[in-house]
């Protein structure tokens, strides 16, 4: 479902290039146990203006009870003004499988792999 900006009069924030802003949606709701909300970028805003959700997908846990807010970041080269009622992101409610979660244990040695400790982009060479 689309999420819309819910802003007060004269409080329409401008997102400067390279900066981010927390935008209220005016929504608060209960997500049932065993589910999570995922906030995702809108492809049109991303493509046309370089505006995305900063931590996409953002996660809303089932025990959160506050107003839903969206962190938008401007990757584009121009200022972007958020207006009241503007579609700013999308929300997906998804089930979470908990019964088969992997247990973590502390070890002294992780063992070797071909990748090793290579970070971002290290496997695409």
Residue pairs with C-beta under 8 A, 6 or more apart in sequence:
1 90
1 91
2 42
2 87
2 89
2 90
2 91
3 25
3 27
3 39
3 68
3 70
3 87
3 88
3 89
3 90
3 91
4 25
4 26
4 85
4 86
4 87
4 88
5 23
5 24
5 25
5 82
5 83
5 84
5 85
5 86
5 88
6 24
6 25
6 26
6 27
6 84
6 85
7 13
7 23
7 24
7 82
7 83
7 84
9 84
12 81
12 82
12 83
12 84
13 21
13 23
13 81
13 82
14 79
14 80
14 81
14 82
15 21
15 51
15 72
15 73
15 74
15 79
15 80
15 81
15 82
16 74
16 79
17 50
17 74
17 75
17 76
17 77
17 78
17 79
18 74
18 75
19 73
19 74
20 54
20 71
20 72
20 73
20 74
21 71
21 72
21 82
22 69
22 70
22 71
23 69
23 70
23 71
23 72
23 82
23 88
24 67
24 68
24 69
25 67
25 68
25 69
25 70
25 88
26 67
27 67
27 68
28 65
28 66
28 67
28 68
29 68
30 62
30 65
31 37
31 60
31 61
31 62
31 64
31 93
32 62
33 62
34 62
34 95
34 96
34 98
35 62
35 93
35 94
35 95
35 96
36 59
36 60
36 61
36 62
36 93
36 94
36 96
37 59
37 60
37 68
37 91
37 92
37 93
37 94
38 57
38 58
38 59
38 60
38 91
38 92
38 93
38 94
39 53
39 56
39 57
39 58
39 59
39 60
39 68
39 70
39 89
39 90
39 91
40 53
40 56
40 57
40 89
40 90
40 91
40 92
41 51
41 52
41 53
41 56
41 89
41 90
42 87
42 88
42 89
42 90
45 51
45 52
45 87
45 88
46 52
46 75
49 74
49 76
49 78
49 80
50 74
50 75
50 76
50 77
50 80
51 72
51 73
51 74
51 75
51 76
51 80
51 88
52 72
52 73
52 75
53 70
53 71
53 72
53 73
53 89
54 71
54 72
54 73
55 71
57 92
58 70
58 71
60 68
68 91
70 88
70 89
72 82
72 88
72 89
74 80
82 88
115 122
115 123
